[in-house]
């Protein structure tokens, strides 16, 4: 067995164990030693096929077919022609996801999954769709499929971390609810016990207790004073249980948000606190996505003021939700569009620091490079170079970015 073939065997083992990037490197090394190693060429083409690079895999198989007269490559090449339509469906699904048309995106991605072409990206985005629908168990099923092929896939790993954070948040809320319910139970028992003891003592001592007119008068005055004080305090904490419950039942997220913001740091009765916790949980589980969609609607109509309001609401309660990276980008975009560049930079940089593998990273690097070009030339150059390094085929690698890097 020659050296090229030995390296091919290593590449095949790496591929079978889920290390496709290493397998790709070994394939390239094997082919560089022997251009006639048909097996290495086919494997490299297959790896590019799984990654969704239709042009590269077809070129490799065509070369193998013409130079080495390889029949396997001919079959690969013939069947891959049907994947061009799947690539079109995949690109359409990305836009649908960004516009929160999740069910339509799932339909297209399901069609894409009928072959192994681009299967890593397809399964990753199917997982994202089901995360957005709140079906984490189904999302994990697709993420497992990704990791079977590409063990170190960053997008899949990030999605799993997001799901874990979502589950942690839910467990915290559930624990808080249980604690509040327990306190409410203790409170009710305590009140019942005190009422029973008071009634019992009253019955025992009723015939022996006589209160003078003076004592009665003083007691009435004291009671009125306490009532007045309590009334004054309740003016600051006018918590309406039935009203909030109605908001929750009807999923009125704006009204829920206002109540939660008003009372989240105030001391409430136990049953009120239980309901407030439920309201907070609803904001996280459903309200954030609602605020995000509403913000997108306002942004599409160039109503930047209202868009900012809703994106800020989403960001306040969405830090552990799947839609949070999108919220941060849209908030930055809204602020930039409205002329608030300082705040826009803050959120663009937050996205770059926290979600460097996200869907909008390419755009974020471009925006930051352009914004900093008038503020900090070195930072502008750094972001431009990062864009070129990470996305060499990007549509944003234009003359402006090249001039920033070269000046």
Backbone torsions as a table, in degrees:
resi	resn	phi	psi	omega
1	UNK	NA	122.7	-179.0
2	UNK	-76.7	173.0	-174.8
3	UNK	-63.0	-40.0	179.6
4	UNK	-60.3	-41.2	-179.3
5	UNK	-70.9	-35.8	177.9
6	UNK	-63.7	-40.7	178.9
7	UNK	-67.3	-36.8	176.2
8	UNK	-59.4	-43.4	179.5
9	UNK	-60.4	-40.9	176.9
10	UNK	-63.4	-42.3	179.3
11	UNK	-61.0	-42.1	-179.7
12	UNK	-62.9	-39.9	178.0
13	UNK	-64.7	-43.0	179.0
14	UNK	-62.0	-41.7	178.6
15	UNK	-62.5	-44.8	-178.8
16	UNK	-66.2	-23.1	179.2
17	UNK	-97.8	4.6	174.2
18	UNK	91.8	14.2	179.5
19	UNK	-106.8	71.9	-170.0
20	UNK	-73.0	-29.9	178.7
21	UNK	-66.8	-41.2	176.7
22	UNK	-66.9	-39.2	177.3
23	UNK	-60.7	-39.1	179.6
24	UNK	-64.4	-42.6	177.6
25	UNK	-60.5	-43.6	-178.5
26	UNK	-67.6	-37.2	176.2
27	UNK	-60.3	-44.9	-180.0
28	UNK	-62.6	-39.8	177.8
29	UNK	-64.5	-42.6	-179.7
30	UNK	-63.8	-43.6	-178.9
31	UNK	-67.6	-35.3	179.2
32	UNK	-63.7	-27.5	178.5
33	UNK	-83.7	-28.8	-178.1
34	UNK	-152.4	101.5	-178.0
35	UNK	-65.7	-14.8	-179.3
36	UNK	-95.2	7.7	178.0
37	UNK	-78.1	90.1	-174.6
38	UNK	-61.8	-35.9	-178.1
39	UNK	-64.6	-41.7	179.0
40	UNK	-66.3	-40.1	179.5
41	UNK	-64.7	-43.7	179.0
42	UNK	-63.2	-41.2	-179.4
43	UNK	-66.7	-41.9	177.2
44	UNK	-61.4	-41.7	177.6
45	UNK	-61.6	-40.8	179.0
46	UNK	-63.6	-40.8	179.6
47	UNK	-64.5	-41.2	177.1
48	UNK	-66.8	-33.7	178.1
49	UNK	-63.6	-45.3	179.2
50	UNK	-64.4	-33.1	-179.5
51	UNK	-79.4	-13.7	176.9
52	UNK	96.5	12.7	179.5
53	UNK	-92.7	85.4	-173.7
54	UNK	-65.5	-36.7	-177.8
55	UNK	-66.6	-44.9	-177.5
56	UNK	-65.4	-45.5	-177.3
57	UNK	-67.0	-37.6	179.3
58	UNK	-67.8	-38.2	177.3
59	UNK	-63.2	-42.4	179.9
60	UNK	-64.1	-45.7	-178.3
61	UNK	-69.3	-35.0	177.4
62	UNK	-65.8	-43.1	177.6
63	UNK	-61.5	-43.7	-178.8
64	UNK	-64.9	-37.9	179.3
65	UNK	-67.6	-41.2	-176.1
66	UNK	-78.5	-42.9	-175.6
67	UNK	-81.3	-46.2	-173.8
68	UNK	-101.9	1.4	-179.3
69	UNK	52.4	40.9	-175.0
70	UNK	-83.5	121.6	-177.6
71	UNK	-71.2	-32.7	179.7
72	UNK	-62.9	-42.6	178.6
73	UNK	-62.2	-38.7	178.7
74	UNK	-60.1	-42.1	179.4
75	UNK	-67.9	-42.3	176.7
76	UNK	-57.8	-46.4	-176.1
77	UNK	-64.3	-41.0	-179.1
78	UNK	-65.1	-46.0	-177.7
79	UNK	-71.2	-27.8	-177.3
80	UNK	-69.9	-18.2	179.9
81	UNK	-62.3	-27.4	179.7
82	UNK	-78.3	-9.9	-178.3
83	UNK	-84.5	-10.4	178.5
84	UNK	-63.2	-37.4	177.3
85	UNK	-68.4	-37.1	178.5
86	UNK	-65.3	-35.8	177.0
87	UNK	-63.7	-38.7	177.1
88	UNK	-63.5	-44.3	178.1
89	UNK	-60.7	-41.7	-179.1
90	UNK	-61.5	-46.0	-179.1
91	UNK	-64.2	-38.2	176.3
92	UNK	-64.4	-38.2	-178.7
93	UNK	-64.4	-34.3	178.7
94	UNK	-61.5	-43.9	178.9
95	UNK	-66.2	-37.7	178.8
96	UNK	-64.3	-40.3	178.8
97	UNK	-63.5	-43.3	-179.2
98	UNK	-64.2	-28.3	178.2
99	UNK	-95.3	12.4	176.1
100	UNK	61.7	28.5	173.6
101	UNK	-97.3	73.1	-166.6
102	UNK	-69.7	-44.4	-176.8
103	UNK	-62.6	-40.3	177.9
104	UNK	-66.0	-38.5	178.0
105	UNK	-63.0	-41.8	179.1
106	UNK	-61.5	-41.0	179.4
107	UNK	-59.7	-44.8	-179.2
108	UNK	-69.4	-42.0	-179.7
109	UNK	-65.6	-33.8	176.8
110	UNK	-63.9	-38.6	175.3
111	UNK	-64.6	-39.0	178.7
112	UNK	-62.8	-34.4	-175.0
113	UNK	-76.1	2.2	178.4
114	UNK	-70.8	-15.3	172.2
115	UNK	-129.5	174.2	179.6
116	UNK	-86.3	-0.4	179.4
117	UNK	-63.9	130.0	175.9
118	UNK	58.7	25.5	-169.9
119	UNK	-65.7	-27.3	178.6
120	UNK	-65.4	-51.3	179.6
121	UNK	-66.4	-38.5	-179.4
122	UNK	-61.9	-48.3	-179.9
123	UNK	-67.2	-35.8	176.2
124	UNK	-60.7	-42.8	-177.8
125	UNK	-78.5	-28.1	170.9
126	UNK	-63.3	-40.0	177.2
127	UNK	-62.1	-42.6	179.0
128	UNK	-61.9	-41.6	179.2
129	UNK	-59.5	-46.3	-177.8
130	UNK	-72.9	-26.8	172.5
131	UNK	-65.0	-41.7	179.6
132	UNK	-66.6	-26.9	176.8
133	UNK	-86.2	-3.6	178.9
134	UNK	82.9	8.2	-179.6
135	UNK	-96.9	79.5	-173.9
136	UNK	-70.0	-32.7	-178.8
137	UNK	-63.7	-40.2	178.1
138	UNK	-71.2	-36.2	177.2
139	UNK	-60.3	-43.0	-179.1
140	UNK	-62.6	-35.6	178.7
141	UNK	-58.3	-42.2	179.9
142	UNK	-75.1	-34.0	177.5
143	UNK	-66.4	-36.3	175.6
144	UNK	-61.0	-38.5	178.2
145	UNK	-63.7	-39.1	177.4
146	UNK	-62.5	-48.6	-175.2
147	UNK	-70.6	-20.3	173.1
148	UNK	-65.7	-32.7	-178.8
149	UNK	-91.6	-45.0	-175.1
150	UNK	-129.0	91.6	-172.2
151	UNK	-61.7	-29.1	-176.3
152	UNK	-102.8	19.0	-176.7
153	UNK	-62.5	117.7	-173.5
154	UNK	-68.8	-38.5	-178.7
155	UNK	-62.8	-43.5	179.1
156	UNK	-64.9	-41.3	179.3
157	UNK	-64.4	-40.4	177.6
158	UNK	-63.7	-39.2	179.2
159	UNK	-65.0	-40.9	178.4
160	UNK	-63.8	-41.3	177.4
161	UNK	-62.9	-38.8	178.2
162	UNK	-63.3	-43.6	178.6
163	UNK	-62.4	-42.0	178.4
164	UNK	-62.2	-40.0	178.0
165	UNK	-65.9	-38.8	178.0
166	UNK	-62.8	-41.9	179.6
167	UNK	-66.9	-38.5	178.4
168	UNK	-62.7	-42.1	179.6
169	UNK	-62.5	-43.0	-179.6
170	UNK	-63.5	-40.8	-179.9
171	UNK	-64.7	-36.9	178.9
172	UNK	-64.9	-43.4	178.0
173	UNK	-63.7	-41.8	179.8
174	UNK	-63.5	-40.3	179.1
175	UNK	-64.4	-39.4	179.0
176	UNK	-65.0	-40.9	179.0
177	UNK	-64.0	-42.7	180.0
178	UNK	-62.2	-42.2	180.0
179	UNK	-63.7	-42.3	-179.9
180	UNK	-66.2	-39.6	178.8
181	UNK	-65.0	-39.4	178.0
182	UNK	-62.7	-43.8	179.1
183	UNK	-63.5	-39.3	177.8
184	UNK	-62.2	-41.1	179.2
185	UNK	-62.9	-44.5	179.1
186	UNK	-63.4	-40.3	-180.0
187	UNK	-60.8	-46.4	-178.9
188	UNK	-63.2	-44.0	179.4
189	UNK	-61.0	-42.3	-178.6
190	UNK	-63.2	-45.3	179.9
191	UNK	-62.2	-42.4	-179.9
192	UNK	-62.6	-40.8	-179.8
193	UNK	-65.6	-43.1	-179.5
194	UNK	-64.7	-40.1	178.8
195	UNK	-63.3	-39.6	-179.6
196	UNK	-66.0	-44.5	-179.2
197	UNK	-65.8	-39.2	179.8
198	UNK	-63.5	-42.8	179.6
199	UNK	-65.4	-40.2	-179.3
200	UNK	-64.8	-46.7	-179.8
201	UNK	-63.4	-36.0	-179.5
202	UNK	-64.7	-40.4	-179.9
203	UNK	-68.0	-36.1	-177.9
204	UNK	-72.5	-40.6	-171.0
205	UNK	-103.6	4.6	-173.5
206	UNK	-56.5	-42.3	-176.4
207	UNK	-77.0	-15.5	-175.0
208	UNK	-102.6	-13.4	-175.2
209	UNK	-94.5	126.7	176.3
210	UNK	-132.5	125.5	-178.5
211	UNK	-106.7	131.8	179.6
212	UNK	-71.1	158.8	178.5
213	UNK	-58.6	-35.6	-178.4
214	UNK	-67.1	-43.9	-179.8
215	UNK	-66.0	-40.3	179.0
216	UNK	-61.9	-43.0	179.7
217	UNK	-61.5	-46.0	179.6
218	UNK	-62.9	-39.8	-179.8
219	UNK	-65.0	-41.3	179.2
220	UNK	-63.4	-40.7	177.9
221	UNK	-62.6	-42.9	-179.8
222	UNK	-64.3	-41.6	179.0
223	UNK	-61.8	-42.3	179.2
224	UNK	-64.1	-37.7	-179.8
225	UNK	-65.5	-45.0	178.9
226	UNK	-64.1	-40.6	178.7
227	UNK	-61.8	-42.1	179.4
228	UNK	-63.2	-43.7	179.6
229	UNK	-63.6	-42.9	179.8
230	UNK	-64.7	-39.0	178.8
231	UNK	-63.2	-39.4	179.1
232	UNK	-64.2	-42.5	-179.9
233	UNK	-65.9	-41.1	-176.7
234	UNK	-68.4	-15.2	175.8
235	UNK	-66.9	-29.4	179.1
236	UNK	-82.7	-29.4	-178.0
237	UNK	-120.6	75.1	-177.7
238	UNK	-95.1	67.8	-177.4
239	UNK	-81.0	122.7	-178.7
240	UNK	-107.0	101.0	-174.5
241	UNK	-59.2	-52.5	-175.2
242	UNK	-63.3	-35.1	179.6
243	UNK	-65.3	-47.6	179.5
244	UNK	-64.2	-39.5	178.8
245	UNK	-60.1	-40.0	178.0
246	UNK	-64.8	-40.5	176.4
247	UNK	-59.9	-43.5	-178.9
248	UNK	-65.4	-46.2	-178.6
249	UNK	-60.7	-33.8	-178.3
250	UNK	-97.9	4.5	179.7
251	UNK	50.6	48.8	176.5
252	UNK	-87.3	85.8	-169.2
253	UNK	-65.5	-35.5	178.9
254	UNK	-64.5	-45.2	179.4
255	UNK	-65.8	-40.8	178.0
256	UNK	-60.6	-44.9	179.9
257	UNK	-57.4	-45.6	-178.7
258	UNK	-62.8	-41.5	-179.7
259	UNK	-67.5	-46.1	-179.5
260	UNK	-61.1	-43.5	179.0
261	UNK	-62.5	-34.6	-177.8
262	UNK	-74.0	-37.8	-169.1
263	UNK	-112.4	-2.1	-171.7
264	UNK	-64.9	-23.9	179.6
265	UNK	-108.9	13.8	-179.1
266	UNK	-105.8	155.1	-179.9
267	UNK	-82.4	123.8	-176.9
268	UNK	-125.3	164.5	172.3
269	UNK	-63.7	156.5	-172.1
270	UNK	-58.3	-47.9	-178.5
271	UNK	-66.6	-31.1	175.4
272	UNK	-67.0	-39.9	179.9
273	UNK	-65.9	-36.9	176.7
274	UNK	-60.5	-45.9	-179.4
275	UNK	-66.4	-39.1	178.7
276	UNK	-63.4	-38.7	177.1
277	UNK	-63.6	-39.1	176.9
278	UNK	-63.4	-39.4	178.4
279	UNK	-64.1	-42.7	178.3
280	UNK	-62.7	-41.5	179.3
281	UNK	-62.4	-39.5	179.4
282	UNK	-66.6	-37.1	177.2
283	UNK	-60.7	-42.7	-179.4
284	UNK	-69.6	-47.6	-172.7
285	UNK	-73.7	-33.7	-176.4
286	UNK	-131.7	-33.8	-174.7
287	UNK	-63.5	-39.3	-178.1
288	UNK	-59.8	-46.5	179.4
289	UNK	-63.9	-37.7	178.1
290	UNK	-64.0	-44.9	178.3
291	UNK	-61.8	-40.6	-179.4
292	UNK	-62.5	-47.3	179.9
293	UNK	-61.8	-42.5	179.9
294	UNK	-63.9	-42.3	177.5
295	UNK	-60.0	-41.5	178.4
296	UNK	-62.7	-39.0	178.4
297	UNK	-62.5	-45.9	178.8
298	UNK	-65.2	-39.1	-179.5
299	UNK	-64.6	-40.8	179.8
300	UNK	-63.9	-26.1	177.1
301	UNK	-93.7	8.2	179.4
302	UNK	61.7	27.4	174.2
303	UNK	-93.5	79.9	-170.8
304	UNK	-69.0	-32.0	-178.5
305	UNK	-63.3	-50.8	179.7
306	UNK	-71.3	-34.8	177.3
307	UNK	-59.8	-43.5	178.9
308	UNK	-60.7	-41.8	179.7
309	UNK	-56.8	-47.8	-175.6
310	UNK	-74.7	-36.2	176.9
311	UNK	-66.9	-37.0	176.8
312	UNK	-64.8	-39.8	177.2
313	UNK	-62.5	-42.7	179.2
314	UNK	-64.5	-39.0	-178.8
315	UNK	-70.2	-29.2	-177.3
316	UNK	-67.4	-35.7	-176.7
317	UNK	-115.4	6.2	-172.2
318	UNK	-109.9	12.5	-172.8
319	UNK	-60.2	-25.8	180.0
320	UNK	-111.0	23.4	179.4
321	UNK	-107.5	159.9	-177.8
322	UNK	-64.6	-26.7	-173.4
323	UNK	-88.8	-3.6	-173.5
324	UNK	-58.1	-45.1	178.1
325	UNK	-57.8	-40.5	178.4
326	UNK	-64.5	-38.2	179.2
327	UNK	-60.9	-46.5	-177.9
328	UNK	-61.9	-43.3	179.1
329	UNK	-64.2	-46.9	-177.7
330	UNK	-64.7	-35.3	177.0
331	UNK	-64.9	-44.4	178.2
332	UNK	-61.6	-43.5	-179.6
333	UNK	-63.0	-41.0	179.0
334	UNK	-64.2	-45.9	-179.3
335	UNK	-63.3	-41.3	178.1
336	UNK	-63.4	-43.3	-178.5
337	UNK	-64.9	-30.9	-179.3
338	UNK	-86.1	-3.2	178.0
339	UNK	95.2	2.0	179.1
340	UNK	-90.0	75.0	-171.5
341	UNK	-67.3	-39.4	-179.0
342	UNK	-57.4	-47.4	179.5
343	UNK	-69.9	-35.1	178.8
344	UNK	-61.1	-44.0	178.5
345	UNK	-57.6	-43.4	-178.3
346	UNK	-56.9	-45.3	-177.3
347	UNK	-78.6	-33.3	174.5
348	UNK	-62.1	-42.9	-179.4
349	UNK	-69.5	-34.5	174.9
350	UNK	-60.8	-41.9	178.7
351	UNK	-64.1	-46.5	-178.4
352	UNK	-62.3	-39.6	-178.4
353	UNK	-73.7	-34.7	-172.9
354	UNK	-101.8	-25.5	-173.6
355	UNK	-133.8	52.1	-175.2
356	UNK	-66.0	-13.8	175.7
357	UNK	-105.3	13.6	-176.1
358	UNK	-76.8	171.3	-176.5
359	UNK	-64.0	-27.3	-174.4
360	UNK	-102.5	5.4	-174.6
361	UNK	-59.1	-40.8	179.9
362	UNK	-57.7	-45.8	179.8
363	UNK	-68.8	-39.2	-179.0
364	UNK	-61.7	-45.2	178.8
365	UNK	-60.9	-40.5	179.0
366	UNK	-64.7	-45.7	-179.6
367	UNK	-62.0	-46.3	-178.3
368	UNK	-64.0	-38.2	178.5
369	UNK	-63.2	-43.2	-179.4
370	UNK	-69.1	-42.6	-178.7
371	UNK	-63.8	-45.8	-177.3
372	UNK	-73.5	-13.6	179.5
373	UNK	-61.0	-26.0	177.4
374	UNK	-98.1	-5.1	-174.5
375	UNK	-118.6	-41.8	-175.1
376	UNK	-151.6	99.7	-173.6
377	UNK	-59.3	-37.6	-177.4
378	UNK	-68.1	-43.0	177.5
379	UNK	-63.9	-41.4	178.6
380	UNK	-58.5	-43.2	-179.8
381	UNK	-66.3	-38.8	-179.8
382	UNK	-63.1	-46.5	179.6
383	UNK	-65.9	-38.1	178.8
384	UNK	-63.6	-42.8	179.6
385	UNK	-66.4	-38.3	176.6
386	UNK	-61.7	-38.9	178.6
387	UNK	-62.7	-45.7	-179.2
388	UNK	-65.0	-41.1	-177.8
389	UNK	-68.8	-42.6	-175.8
390	UNK	-81.6	-32.3	-175.6
391	UNK	-132.3	69.8	-176.0
392	UNK	-61.3	-24.8	-179.5
393	UNK	-100.1	13.5	-175.2
394	UNK	-66.5	146.0	175.6
395	UNK	-68.0	-16.5	179.8
396	UNK	-82.6	-8.9	176.8
397	UNK	-78.7	71.1	-175.8
398	UNK	-106.3	-170.7	-176.7
399	UNK	-64.0	-31.3	-179.8
400	UNK	-65.0	-48.5	-179.6
401	UNK	-64.0	-41.7	178.9
402	UNK	-62.7	-38.1	179.5
403	UNK	-68.7	-35.3	177.6
404	UNK	-64.3	-42.8	-178.4
405	UNK	-69.5	-37.9	-172.5
406	UNK	-87.2	-12.0	-179.0
407	UNK	-92.1	NA	NA
